[in-house]
Amino acid sequence: MENTILVGLLAAVVGSLTPIDDIGKMVNIGTLLAFVMVCIAVMMLRHTNPDQPRPFRTPWVPVVPILGIGFNGYMMYKLGWVNWARLIIWLAIGLVVYFTYSRHHSRVQAAASAERKPRAVARGLSPTENSLTPFVLGGGLLFYIRGQQARLENRHRFRDAPN
């Protein structure tokens, strides 16, 4: 419950401070990446597990997934380098949060060593405090990238302005 509220507050702050055009591009590149990953997964599953029962089968494999990868990849390419940088930063933050959380909440690890305390608790930090660090760093990086983008846009605006 606490984590949901914290993530909701973080999303509200980022959403209120970031221009809507930038948010739209970030959502677009993330969604397109998900489509590319699904297309790759469809081809891989057809190859590695062809006899698995499926309620829905994608027609014309591998033509449809290859076209999906191509078209979605092209649309991702057209979103520009700033959005690619944001995507990579947010993916890195997401991986850090995912593995940090899973390290402290793993059922396999808990079963293997039930008597050992998680490292964050042993150092006096709660897992919530430990997992918010990537969000804070990511927010700072996002604002830095936005500032660099604005600086470049201003440089081009003044250079290309008529005298």
Secondary structure, 3 states (H helix, E strand, C coil): CHHHHHHHHHHHHHHHHCCHHHHHHHHHHHHHHHHHHHHHHHHHHHHHCCCCCCCCCCCCCCHHHHHHHHHHHHHHHCCCHHHHHHHHHHHHHHHHHHHHHHHHHCHHHHHHCCCCCCHHHHCCCCHHHHHHHHHHHHHHHHHHHHHHHHHHHHHHHHHCCCC
